[in-house]
Amino acid sequence: MNLPVEETAGAVVDIAKMGAGLGAGIVAIGAGIGIGRIGAAANEGIARQPEAAADIRGGSIILAAFIEGVCLFAVVVTLLIAIF
């Protein structure tokens, strides 16, 4: 069955938008898991070595900020794919 070009192009755009939404969701889930693991590791490190709490806390905050930055960049890219 041959579809007209307009219908085929519309289907491709719809699939791209669905993929972009799926990608944004996967990025958000990955960032949440990553930040959760950082928090768990930081709490475990502070429990094992309370005198290093300030250093561990500072490092974990910086790492969480980096993960949030990558997540934001990825969501923006997926949304740009969905728009254009």
C-alpha positions in Angstrom: 0.0 0.0 0.0 1.5 3.3 -1.1 0.8 6.3 1.1 0.9 9.9 -0.1 4.0 11.8 0.7 2.2 14.2 3.0 0.8 11.3 5.2 4.2 9.7 5.4 5.9 12.9 6.3 3.3 13.6 9.0 3.8 10.1 10.4 7.6 10.6 10.6 7.1 14.0 12.4 4.7 12.3 14.9 7.1 9.5 15.6 9.9 12.1 16.1 7.8 14.0 18.6 6.9 10.8 20.5 10.6 9.9 20.6 11.5 13.4 21.9 9.0 13.1 24.7 10.2 9.6 25.5 13.8 10.9 25.5 13.0 13.8 27.9 11.3 11.3 30.3 14.3 8.9 30.2 16.7 11.8 30.9 14.6 13.0 33.9 14.5 9.5 35.3 18.2 9.0 34.8 19.0 12.3 36.5 16.8 11.4 39.4 18.5 8.1 39.8 21.9 9.7 39.6 21.2 12.3 42.2 19.6 9.7 44.5 22.8 7.6 44.3 24.9 10.6 45.0 22.8 11.4 48.1 23.0 7.8 49.3 26.7 7.6 48.8 27.2 11.0 50.6 25.1 9.9 53.5 27.0 6.6 53.8 30.3 8.5 53.6 29.3 10.9 56.3 28.1 8.1 58.5 31.5 6.3 58.2 33.6 9.5 58.5 31.7 12.3 60.3 34.8 14.6 60.4 34.8 14.7 56.6 31.1 15.8 56.3 31.8 19.3 54.9 34.0 18.0 52.1 31.6 15.2 51.2 28.6 17.5 51.3 30.3 20.0 49.1 31.4 17.4 46.5 28.0 15.9 46.4 26.3 19.3 45.8 28.7 20.0 43.0 28.1 16.6 41.4 24.3 17.0 41.7 24.6 20.4 40.0 26.5 18.9 37.1 23.9 16.2 36.7 21.1 18.8 36.7 23.0 20.8 34.0 23.4 17.7 31.8 19.7 16.8 32.4 18.6 20.3 31.5 20.7 20.3 28.3 19.3 17.0 27.2 15.7 18.0 27.9 16.2 21.2 25.8 17.7 19.2 22.9 14.8 16.7 23.0 12.3 19.6 23.1 14.0 21.3 20.1 13.7 18.0 18.2 10.0 18.0 19.0 9.5 21.6 17.9 11.5 21.5 14.7 
